[in-house]
Amino acid sequence: MSVNKFGRILNFTTWGESHGSAIGCVIDGVPPLINLSEEDIQIWLDRRKPGQSRFTSQRKEPDKVEILSGIFENKTTGAPLSLVIKNIDARSRDYGEIADKYRPGHADYTYDAKYGIRDYRGGGRSSARETASRVAAGAIARKVLDSIIPGKVKIRSALIQIGSQSINREHWDDSEIEKNPFWCPDAVAAKNWAGYLEKIRKDGSSVGAIIEVIASGIPVGLGEPIYGKIDSELAMAMMSINAVKGVEVGEGMAAASLTGEENADEMYTESGLVKFKSNKSGGVLGGITTGQDIVVRFAVKPTSSILSERKTVDKSGAETKISTKGRHDPCVGIRAAPVGEAMMALVLADQLLRHRAQIGNIDF
């Protein structure tokens, strides 16, 4: 299985399976002399780990990270950073009945067709368990960003839709995001989602979600035209997250319904600086950052592992039925919010290092 690596100068490779002994990643290209401890990574992993509410998988994983290489006296050395996270609460027996059956909506069939072998224990590499490694790598990327442009970059995310239920943007309050189990900026919507998702959970079903990731404090000039566009790399980063089926930047698909006048972000100057009256572009023009907030949204499909019985086929091609037992998220999109932040940080840090390599330190 190839292509387990993401990034150019700052890059990371993830390894491990959902029900293996451990998962982890190797991050290369990290500049030396950055202060780093396991606690710097753990605070972000704690936001993603399962079992924190009844609306996520009840698999109890502490997601305790250990740094194996790349630091000395709590500073990065410039060598590859190797991180490991032990799997503590895997229950492979839950998957014994589906060892020869393909779950509809999952990667079971395509993995088996391509490689001739599949890890049916939680999906192996196709499991959202892999995203813990991304969050760990994203914590390193945040440290890289802060080392180059200290205190400037802020990355935050929020769920703006669960299933068919959307937030009211007029109710948006950043302080609400950390107060509910949904990363929801709308207190009214969060309350409604609780009852909605509880019914979905009890029915043994699942729903999807839309997550919005915003990066502020980004300087003008990151990204390259044509094949190094920052928005194309962000789209690839978000689309690579397990269960993501759609990505948009700025107005995204809605831009198709706007006129040229409505879509154009008018410009003006203030104290000698270029400003914009709106941000339909999502902070990117021609693949290069404008200095405005970068706004990305991605859609996560419903969790494929559900209790509801579905028609399928087995490895021999015989038609059968399947019901997936075990501990699953009724909405896997809830835990995707910290993962989206991590991928945003990784793209921005890599782009910043590439900018510095070609042009020099950025003029902030």
Contacts in CASP RR format, 6 or more apart in sequence:
PFRMAT RR
TARGET T0000
AUTHOR 0000-0000-0000
METHOD contacts of the structure
MODEL  1
MSVNKFGRILNFTTWGESHGSAIGCVIDGVPPLINLSEEDIQIWLDRRKP
GQSRFTSQRKEPDKVEILSGIFENKTTGAPLSLVIKNIDARSRDYGEIAD
KYRPGHADYTYDAKYGIRDYRGGGRSSARETASRVAAGAIARKVLDSIIP
GKVKIRSALIQIGSQSINREHWDDSEIEKNPFWCPDAVAAKNWAGYLEKI
RKDGSSVGAIIEVIASGIPVGLGEPIYGKIDSELAMAMMSINAVKGVEVG
EGMAAASLTGEENADEMYTESGLVKFKSNKSGGVLGGITTGQDIVVRFAV
KPTSSILSERKTVDKSGAETKISTKGRHDPCVGIRAAPVGEAMMALVLAD
QLLRHRAQIGNIDF
1 115 0 8 1.000
1 125 0 8 1.000
4 13 0 8 1.000
4 14 0 8 1.000
4 15 0 8 1.000
5 11 0 8 1.000
5 12 0 8 1.000
5 13 0 8 1.000
6 12 0 8 1.000
6 13 0 8 1.000
6 237 0 8 1.000
6 240 0 8 1.000
6 346 0 8 1.000
7 346 0 8 1.000
7 347 0 8 1.000
7 350 0 8 1.000
8 350 0 8 1.000
8 354 0 8 1.000
9 29 0 8 1.000
9 350 0 8 1.000
9 353 0 8 1.000
9 354 0 8 1.000
9 357 0 8 1.000
10 27 0 8 1.000
10 28 0 8 1.000
10 29 0 8 1.000
10 30 0 8 1.000
10 141 0 8 1.000
10 144 0 8 1.000
10 346 0 8 1.000
10 349 0 8 1.000
10 350 0 8 1.000
10 353 0 8 1.000
11 27 0 8 1.000
11 28 0 8 1.000
11 29 0 8 1.000
11 350 0 8 1.000
12 25 0 8 1.000
12 26 0 8 1.000
12 27 0 8 1.000
12 28 0 8 1.000
12 133 0 8 1.000
12 134 0 8 1.000
12 137 0 8 1.000
12 140 0 8 1.000
12 346 0 8 1.000
13 25 0 8 1.000
13 26 0 8 1.000
13 28 0 8 1.000
14 23 0 8 1.000
14 24 0 8 1.000
14 25 0 8 1.000
14 130 0 8 1.000
14 133 0 8 1.000
14 134 0 8 1.000
14 137 0 8 1.000
15 23 0 8 1.000
15 24 0 8 1.000
15 25 0 8 1.000
15 26 0 8 1.000
15 133 0 8 1.000
16 22 0 8 1.000
16 23 0 8 1.000
16 24 0 8 1.000
16 124 0 8 1.000
16 125 0 8 1.000
16 130 0 8 1.000
16 133 0 8 1.000
17 23 0 8 1.000
17 119 0 8 1.000
17 121 0 8 1.000
17 123 0 8 1.000
17 124 0 8 1.000
17 125 0 8 1.000
17 127 0 8 1.000
17 129 0 8 1.000
18 87 0 8 1.000
18 90 0 8 1.000
18 119 0 8 1.000
18 121 0 8 1.000
18 122 0 8 1.000
18 123 0 8 1.000
18 124 0 8 1.000
18 125 0 8 1.000
18 127 0 8 1.000
18 129 0 8 1.000
18 130 0 8 1.000
19 87 0 8 1.000
19 90 0 8 1.000
19 92 0 8 1.000
19 95 0 8 1.000
19 119 0 8 1.000
19 121 0 8 1.000
19 122 0 8 1.000
19 124 0 8 1.000
20 87 0 8 1.000
20 90 0 8 1.000
20 121 0 8 1.000
20 124 0 8 1.000
21 86 0 8 1.000
21 87 0 8 1.000
22 84 0 8 1.000
22 85 0 8 1.000
22 86 0 8 1.000
22 87 0 8 1.000
23 84 0 8 1.000
23 85 0 8 1.000
23 87 0 8 1.000
23 129 0 8 1.000
23 130 0 8 1.000
23 132 0 8 1.000
23 133 0 8 1.000
24 83 0 8 1.000
24 84 0 8 1.000
24 85 0 8 1.000
24 132 0 8 1.000
24 133 0 8 1.000
24 136 0 8 1.000
25 82 0 8 1.000
25 83 0 8 1.000
25 133 0 8 1.000
25 134 0 8 1.000
25 136 0 8 1.000
25 137 0 8 1.000
26 80 0 8 1.000
26 81 0 8 1.000
26 82 0 8 1.000
26 83 0 8 1.000
27 80 0 8 1.000
27 81 0 8 1.000
27 83 0 8 1.000
27 137 0 8 1.000
27 140 0 8 1.000
28 80 0 8 1.000
28 81 0 8 1.000
29 78 0 8 1.000
29 80 0 8 1.000
29 353 0 8 1.000
30 70 0 8 1.000
30 76 0 8 1.000
30 78 0 8 1.000
30 81 0 8 1.000
30 140 0 8 1.000
30 144 0 8 1.000
31 76 0 8 1.000
31 78 0 8 1.000
31 144 0 8 1.000
31 147 0 8 1.000
31 353 0 8 1.000
32 75 0 8 1.000
32 76 0 8 1.000
32 77 0 8 1.000
32 78 0 8 1.000
33 75 0 8 1.000
33 76 0 8 1.000
34 75 0 8 1.000
34 76 0 8 1.000
34 143 0 8 1.000
34 144 0 8 1.000
34 147 0 8 1.000
35 74 0 8 1.000
35 75 0 8 1.000
35 143 0 8 1.000
36 67 0 8 1.000
36 71 0 8 1.000
36 74 0 8 1.000
36 75 0 8 1.000
36 76 0 8 1.000
36 81 0 8 1.000
36 140 0 8 1.000
36 143 0 8 1.000
37 74 0 8 1.000
38 65 0 8 1.000
38 66 0 8 1.000
38 67 0 8 1.000
40 139 0 8 1.000
40 143 0 8 1.000
41 65 0 8 1.000
41 67 0 8 1.000
41 83 0 8 1.000
41 136 0 8 1.000
41 139 0 8 1.000
41 140 0 8 1.000
42 63 0 8 1.000
42 64 0 8 1.000
42 65 0 8 1.000
43 139 0 8 1.000
44 135 0 8 1.000
44 136 0 8 1.000
44 138 0 8 1.000
44 139 0 8 1.000
44 142 0 8 1.000
44 338 0 8 1.000
44 341 0 8 1.000
44 342 0 8 1.000
45 63 0 8 1.000
45 65 0 8 1.000
45 85 0 8 1.000
45 132 0 8 1.000
45 135 0 8 1.000
45 136 0 8 1.000
45 139 0 8 1.000
46 63 0 8 1.000
47 135 0 8 1.000
47 338 0 8 1.000
48 63 0 8 1.000
48 131 0 8 1.000
48 132 0 8 1.000
48 135 0 8 1.000
48 335 0 8 1.000
48 338 0 8 1.000
48 339 0 8 1.000
49 61 0 8 1.000
49 62 0 8 1.000
49 63 0 8 1.000
49 132 0 8 1.000
50 56 0 8 1.000
50 57 0 8 1.000
50 58 0 8 1.000
50 59 0 8 1.000
50 60 0 8 1.000
50 61 0 8 1.000
50 327 0 8 1.000
50 329 0 8 1.000
50 335 0 8 1.000
51 57 0 8 1.000
51 58 0 8 1.000
51 59 0 8 1.000
51 60 0 8 1.000
52 181 0 8 1.000
53 181 0 8 1.000
54 198 0 8 1.000
54 201 0 8 1.000
55 181 0 8 1.000
55 182 0 8 1.000
55 194 0 8 1.000
55 197 0 8 1.000
55 198 0 8 1.000
55 201 0 8 1.000
55 329 0 8 1.000
55 330 0 8 1.000
55 331 0 8 1.000
55 334 0 8 1.000
56 181 0 8 1.000
56 329 0 8 1.000
56 334 0 8 1.000
56 335 0 8 1.000
57 327 0 8 1.000
57 328 0 8 1.000
57 329 0 8 1.000
58 327 0 8 1.000
59 89 0 8 1.000
59 90 0 8 1.000
59 91 0 8 1.000
59 327 0 8 1.000
60 88 0 8 1.000
60 89 0 8 1.000
61 87 0 8 1.000
61 88 0 8 1.000
61 89 0 8 1.000
61 132 0 8 1.000
62 88 0 8 1.000
63 85 0 8 1.000
63 132 0 8 1.000
64 85 0 8 1.000
64 86 0 8 1.000
65 83 0 8 1.000
65 84 0 8 1.000
65 85 0 8 1.000
65 136 0 8 1.000
66 83 0 8 1.000
66 84 0 8 1.000
66 85 0 8 1.000
67 81 0 8 1.000
67 82 0 8 1.000
67 83 0 8 1.000
68 82 0 8 1.000
68 83 0 8 1.000
68 84 0 8 1.000
69 79 0 8 1.000
69 80 0 8 1.000
69 81 0 8 1.000
69 82 0 8 1.000
70 76 0 8 1.000
70 77 0 8 1.000
70 78 0 8 1.000
70 79 0 8 1.000
70 80 0 8 1.000
70 81 0 8 1.000
70 82 0 8 1.000
71 77 0 8 1.000
71 81 0 8 1.000
81 140 0 8 1.000
83 133 0 8 1.000
83 136 0 8 1.000
83 137 0 8 1.000
85 132 0 8 1.000
85 133 0 8 1.000
85 136 0 8 1.000
87 129 0 8 1.000
90 121 0 8 1.000
91 326 0 8 1.000
91 327 0 8 1.000
92 121 0 8 1.000
92 122 0 8 1.000
94 325 0 8 1.000
94 326 0 8 1.000
94 327 0 8 1.000
95 120 0 8 1.000
95 121 0 8 1.000
95 122 0 8 1.000
95 324 0 8 1.000
95 326 0 8 1.000
96 120 0 8 1.000
97 325 0 8 1.000
98 120 0 8 1.000
98 322 0 8 1.000
98 324 0 8 1.000
99 120 0 8 1.000
100 314 0 8 1.000
100 315 0 8 1.000
100 316 0 8 1.000
101 108 0 8 1.000
101 312 0 8 1.000
101 313 0 8 1.000
101 314 0 8 1.000
101 315 0 8 1.000
101 320 0 8 1.000
101 322 0 8 1.000
102 108 0 8 1.000
102 109 0 8 1.000
102 112 0 8 1.000
102 312 0 8 1.000
102 313 0 8 1.000
102 314 0 8 1.000
102 315 0 8 1.000
102 322 0 8 1.000
103 304 0 8 1.000
103 305 0 8 1.000
103 310 0 8 1.000
103 312 0 8 1.000
103 322 0 8 1.000
103 324 0 8 1.000
104 304 0 8 1.000
104 310 0 8 1.000
104 311 0 8 1.000
104 312 0 8 1.000
104 322 0 8 1.000
105 301 0 8 1.000
105 304 0 8 1.000
106 123 0 8 1.000
106 126 0 8 1.000
106 304 0 8 1.000
106 305 0 8 1.000
107 123 0 8 1.000
107 126 0 8 1.000
108 118 0 8 1.000
108 120 0 8 1.000
108 123 0 8 1.000
111 117 0 8 1.000
111 118 0 8 1.000
111 123 0 8 1.000
111 125 0 8 1.000
111 126 0 8 1.000
112 118 0 8 1.000
112 315 0 8 1.000
119 125 0 8 1.000
122 129 0 8 1.000
122 305 0 8 1.000
126 242 0 8 1.000
127 242 0 8 1.000
128 242 0 8 1.000
128 243 0 8 1.000
128 329 0 8 1.000
128 332 0 8 1.000
128 335 0 8 1.000
128 336 0 8 1.000
130 242 0 8 1.000
131 241 0 8 1.000
131 242 0 8 1.000
131 335 0 8 1.000
131 336 0 8 1.000
131 339 0 8 1.000
134 241 0 8 1.000
134 339 0 8 1.000
134 342 0 8 1.000
134 343 0 8 1.000
134 346 0 8 1.000
135 338 0 8 1.000
135 339 0 8 1.000
135 342 0 8 1.000
137 342 0 8 1.000
137 346 0 8 1.000
138 341 0 8 1.000
138 342 0 8 1.000
138 343 0 8 1.000
138 345 0 8 1.000
138 346 0 8 1.000
139 342 0 8 1.000
141 342 0 8 1.000
141 345 0 8 1.000
141 346 0 8 1.000
141 348 0 8 1.000
141 349 0 8 1.000
141 350 0 8 1.000
142 153 0 8 1.000
142 155 0 8 1.000
142 345 0 8 1.000
142 349 0 8 1.000
144 349 0 8 1.000
144 352 0 8 1.000
144 353 0 8 1.000
145 152 0 8 1.000
145 153 0 8 1.000
145 345 0 8 1.000
145 348 0 8 1.000
145 349 0 8 1.000
145 352 0 8 1.000
146 153 0 8 1.000
148 352 0 8 1.000
148 353 0 8 1.000
148 356 0 8 1.000
148 361 0 8 1.000
148 362 0 8 1.000
149 219 0 8 1.000
149 352 0 8 1.000
149 362 0 8 1.000
149 364 0 8 1.000
152 217 0 8 1.000
152 219 0 8 1.000
152 364 0 8 1.000
153 215 0 8 1.000
153 216 0 8 1.000
153 217 0 8 1.000
153 218 0 8 1.000
153 348 0 8 1.000
154 215 0 8 1.000
154 216 0 8 1.000
154 217 0 8 1.000
155 213 0 8 1.000
155 214 0 8 1.000
155 215 0 8 1.000
155 216 0 8 1.000
155 341 0 8 1.000
155 344 0 8 1.000
155 345 0 8 1.000
155 348 0 8 1.000
156 174 0 8 1.000
156 177 0 8 1.000
156 213 0 8 1.000
156 214 0 8 1.000
156 341 0 8 1.000
157 177 0 8 1.000
157 183 0 8 1.000
157 211 0 8 1.000
157 212 0 8 1.000
157 213 0 8 1.000
157 214 0 8 1.000
157 337 0 8 1.000
157 338 0 8 1.000
157 340 0 8 1.000
157 341 0 8 1.000
158 167 0 8 1.000
158 177 0 8 1.000
158 183 0 8 1.000
158 184 0 8 1.000
158 185 0 8 1.000
158 211 0 8 1.000
158 212 0 8 1.000
158 337 0 8 1.000
159 167 0 8 1.000
159 182 0 8 1.000
159 183 0 8 1.000
159 184 0 8 1.000
159 209 0 8 1.000
159 210 0 8 1.000
159 211 0 8 1.000
159 212 0 8 1.000
159 333 0 8 1.000
159 334 0 8 1.000
159 337 0 8 1.000
160 166 0 8 1.000
160 167 0 8 1.000
160 169 0 8 1.000
160 185 0 8 1.000
160 210 0 8 1.000
160 211 0 8 1.000
160 212 0 8 1.000
160 297 0 8 1.000
161 167 0 8 1.000
161 209 0 8 1.000
161 210 0 8 1.000
162 182 0 8 1.000
162 193 0 8 1.000
162 196 0 8 1.000
162 197 0 8 1.000
162 207 0 8 1.000
162 208 0 8 1.000
162 209 0 8 1.000
162 331 0 8 1.000
162 334 0 8 1.000
163 196 0 8 1.000
163 207 0 8 1.000
163 208 0 8 1.000
163 209 0 8 1.000
163 302 0 8 1.000
163 331 0 8 1.000
164 207 0 8 1.000
165 189 0 8 1.000
165 192 0 8 1.000
165 193 0 8 1.000
165 196 0 8 1.000
166 189 0 8 1.000
166 210 0 8 1.000
167 184 0 8 1.000
167 185 0 8 1.000
167 186 0 8 1.000
167 189 0 8 1.000
168 186 0 8 1.000
168 188 0 8 1.000
168 189 0 8 1.000
169 186 0 8 1.000
171 185 0 8 1.000
171 186 0 8 1.000
171 187 0 8 1.000
171 188 0 8 1.000
171 189 0 8 1.000
172 185 0 8 1.000
172 186 0 8 1.000
173 185 0 8 1.000
173 186 0 8 1.000
173 187 0 8 1.000
174 185 0 8 1.000
176 184 0 8 1.000
176 185 0 8 1.000
176 186 0 8 1.000
176 187 0 8 1.000
176 190 0 8 1.000
177 183 0 8 1.000
177 184 0 8 1.000
177 185 0 8 1.000
179 187 0 8 1.000
179 190 0 8 1.000
180 187 0 8 1.000
180 190 0 8 1.000
181 194 0 8 1.000
181 334 0 8 1.000
182 190 0 8 1.000
182 193 0 8 1.000
182 194 0 8 1.000
182 334 0 8 1.000
183 211 0 8 1.000
183 334 0 8 1.000
183 337 0 8 1.000
184 190 0 8 1.000
184 193 0 8 1.000
197 207 0 8 1.000
197 330 0 8 1.000
197 331 0 8 1.000
200 206 0 8 1.000
200 207 0 8 1.000
200 330 0 8 1.000
200 331 0 8 1.000
201 330 0 8 1.000
203 307 0 8 1.000
203 308 0 8 1.000
204 306 0 8 1.000
204 307 0 8 1.000
204 308 0 8 1.000
204 330 0 8 1.000
205 302 0 8 1.000
205 306 0 8 1.000
205 307 0 8 1.000
205 308 0 8 1.000
205 330 0 8 1.000
206 302 0 8 1.000
206 303 0 8 1.000
206 304 0 8 1.000
206 305 0 8 1.000
206 306 0 8 1.000
206 328 0 8 1.000
206 329 0 8 1.000
206 330 0 8 1.000
206 331 0 8 1.000
206 332 0 8 1.000
207 302 0 8 1.000
207 330 0 8 1.000
207 331 0 8 1.000
208 299 0 8 1.000
208 300 0 8 1.000
208 301 0 8 1.000
208 302 0 8 1.000
208 303 0 8 1.000
208 331 0 8 1.000
208 332 0 8 1.000
208 333 0 8 1.000
209 299 0 8 1.000
209 300 0 8 1.000
209 331 0 8 1.000
209 332 0 8 1.000
209 333 0 8 1.000
209 334 0 8 1.000
209 336 0 8 1.000
210 297 0 8 1.000
210 298 0 8 1.000
210 299 0 8 1.000
210 300 0 8 1.000
211 297 0 8 1.000
211 298 0 8 1.000
211 300 0 8 1.000
211 333 0 8 1.000
211 336 0 8 1.000
211 337 0 8 1.000
211 340 0 8 1.000
212 295 0 8 1.000
212 296 0 8 1.000
212 297 0 8 1.000
213 238 0 8 1.000
213 295 0 8 1.000
213 296 0 8 1.000
213 297 0 8 1.000
213 298 0 8 1.000
213 337 0 8 1.000
213 340 0 8 1.000
213 341 0 8 1.000
213 343 0 8 1.000
213 344 0 8 1.000
214 293 0 8 1.000
214 294 0 8 1.000
214 295 0 8 1.000
214 296 0 8 1.000
215 293 0 8 1.000
215 294 0 8 1.000
215 344 0 8 1.000
215 348 0 8 1.000
216 293 0 8 1.000
216 294 0 8 1.000
217 291 0 8 1.000
217 293 0 8 1.000
218 283 0 8 1.000
218 289 0 8 1.000
218 291 0 8 1.000
218 292 0 8 1.000
218 293 0 8 1.000
218 294 0 8 1.000
218 348 0 8 1.000
219 289 0 8 1.000
219 291 0 8 1.000
219 362 0 8 1.000
219 363 0 8 1.000
219 364 0 8 1.000
220 274 0 8 1.000
220 288 0 8 1.000
220 289 0 8 1.000
220 290 0 8 1.000
220 291 0 8 1.000
221 288 0 8 1.000
221 289 0 8 1.000
221 291 0 8 1.000
221 355 0 8 1.000
221 362 0 8 1.000
222 230 0 8 1.000
222 288 0 8 1.000
222 289 0 8 1.000
222 348 0 8 1.000
222 351 0 8 1.000
222 352 0 8 1.000
222 355 0 8 1.000
222 362 0 8 1.000
223 229 0 8 1.000
223 230 0 8 1.000
223 233 0 8 1.000
223 287 0 8 1.000
223 288 0 8 1.000
223 289 0 8 1.000
223 351 0 8 1.000
223 354 0 8 1.000
223 355 0 8 1.000
224 230 0 8 1.000
224 287 0 8 1.000
224 288 0 8 1.000
224 354 0 8 1.000
225 286 0 8 1.000
225 287 0 8 1.000
225 288 0 8 1.000
228 287 0 8 1.000
229 284 0 8 1.000
229 286 0 8 1.000
229 287 0 8 1.000
229 288 0 8 1.000
230 284 0 8 1.000
230 287 0 8 1.000
230 288 0 8 1.000
230 289 0 8 1.000
230 294 0 8 1.000
230 347 0 8 1.000
230 348 0 8 1.000
230 351 0 8 1.000
231 249 0 8 1.000
231 284 0 8 1.000
231 287 0 8 1.000
232 287 0 8 1.000
233 347 0 8 1.000
233 350 0 8 1.000
233 351 0 8 1.000
234 247 0 8 1.000
234 249 0 8 1.000
234 294 0 8 1.000
234 296 0 8 1.000
234 343 0 8 1.000
234 344 0 8 1.000
234 347 0 8 1.000
235 247 0 8 1.000
235 249 0 8 1.000
235 296 0 8 1.000
237 340 0 8 1.000
237 343 0 8 1.000
237 344 0 8 1.000
237 346 0 8 1.000
237 347 0 8 1.000
238 244 0 8 1.000
238 246 0 8 1.000
238 247 0 8 1.000
238 296 0 8 1.000
238 298 0 8 1.000
238 340 0 8 1.000
238 343 0 8 1.000
239 246 0 8 1.000
239 247 0 8 1.000
239 298 0 8 1.000
240 343 0 8 1.000
241 298 0 8 1.000
241 300 0 8 1.000
241 336 0 8 1.000
241 339 0 8 1.000
241 340 0 8 1.000
241 343 0 8 1.000
242 332 0 8 1.000
243 300 0 8 1.000
243 301 0 8 1.000
243 303 0 8 1.000
243 304 0 8 1.000
243 332 0 8 1.000
243 333 0 8 1.000
243 336 0 8 1.000
244 298 0 8 1.000
244 299 0 8 1.000
244 300 0 8 1.000
244 301 0 8 1.000
244 336 0 8 1.000
245 299 0 8 1.000
245 300 0 8 1.000
245 301 0 8 1.000
246 298 0 8 1.000
246 299 0 8 1.000
247 296 0 8 1.000
247 297 0 8 1.000
247 298 0 8 1.000
247 299 0 8 1.000
248 296 0 8 1.000
248 297 0 8 1.000
248 298 0 8 1.000
249 281 0 8 1.000
249 282 0 8 1.000
249 283 0 8 1.000
249 284 0 8 1.000
249 294 0 8 1.000
249 295 0 8 1.000
249 296 0 8 1.000
250 279 0 8 1.000
250 280 0 8 1.000
250 281 0 8 1.000
250 282 0 8 1.000
250 283 0 8 1.000
250 295 0 8 1.000
250 296 0 8 1.000
250 297 0 8 1.000
251 258 0 8 1.000
251 263 0 8 1.000
251 280 0 8 1.000
251 281 0 8 1.000
251 282 0 8 1.000
252 297 0 8 1.000
255 263 0 8 1.000
255 280 0 8 1.000
258 280 0 8 1.000
262 280 0 8 1.000
263 280 0 8 1.000
264 280 0 8 1.000
265 276 0 8 1.000
265 277 0 8 1.000
265 278 0 8 1.000
265 279 0 8 1.000
265 280 0 8 1.000
265 281 0 8 1.000
265 290 0 8 1.000
265 292 0 8 1.000
266 276 0 8 1.000
266 277 0 8 1.000
266 278 0 8 1.000
267 274 0 8 1.000
267 275 0 8 1.000
267 276 0 8 1.000
267 277 0 8 1.000
268 274 0 8 1.000
268 275 0 8 1.000
268 277 0 8 1.000
269 275 0 8 1.000
276 290 0 8 1.000
276 292 0 8 1.000
279 292 0 8 1.000
279 293 0 8 1.000
279 295 0 8 1.000
281 290 0 8 1.000
281 292 0 8 1.000
282 290 0 8 1.000
282 292 0 8 1.000
282 293 0 8 1.000
282 294 0 8 1.000
282 295 0 8 1.000
282 296 0 8 1.000
283 289 0 8 1.000
283 290 0 8 1.000
283 291 0 8 1.000
283 292 0 8 1.000
283 293 0 8 1.000
283 294 0 8 1.000
283 295 0 8 1.000
284 290 0 8 1.000
284 294 0 8 1.000
294 344 0 8 1.000
294 348 0 8 1.000
296 344 0 8 1.000
298 336 0 8 1.000
298 340 0 8 1.000
300 331 0 8 1.000
300 332 0 8 1.000
300 333 0 8 1.000
300 336 0 8 1.000
302 331 0 8 1.000
302 332 0 8 1.000
303 328 0 8 1.000
303 329 0 8 1.000
303 330 0 8 1.000
303 331 0 8 1.000
303 332 0 8 1.000
304 324 0 8 1.000
305 324 0 8 1.000
305 326 0 8 1.000
305 328 0 8 1.000
306 323 0 8 1.000
306 324 0 8 1.000
306 328 0 8 1.000
307 323 0 8 1.000
307 324 0 8 1.000
307 325 0 8 1.000
308 323 0 8 1.000
309 321 0 8 1.000
309 322 0 8 1.000
309 323 0 8 1.000
310 321 0 8 1.000
310 322 0 8 1.000
310 323 0 8 1.000
311 319 0 8 1.000
311 320 0 8 1.000
311 321 0 8 1.000
311 322 0 8 1.000
312 319 0 8 1.000
312 320 0 8 1.000
312 321 0 8 1.000
312 322 0 8 1.000
313 319 0 8 1.000
313 320 0 8 1.000
314 320 0 8 1.000
329 335 0 8 1.000
352 362 0 8 1.000
355 362 0 8 1.000
356 362 0 8 1.000
END
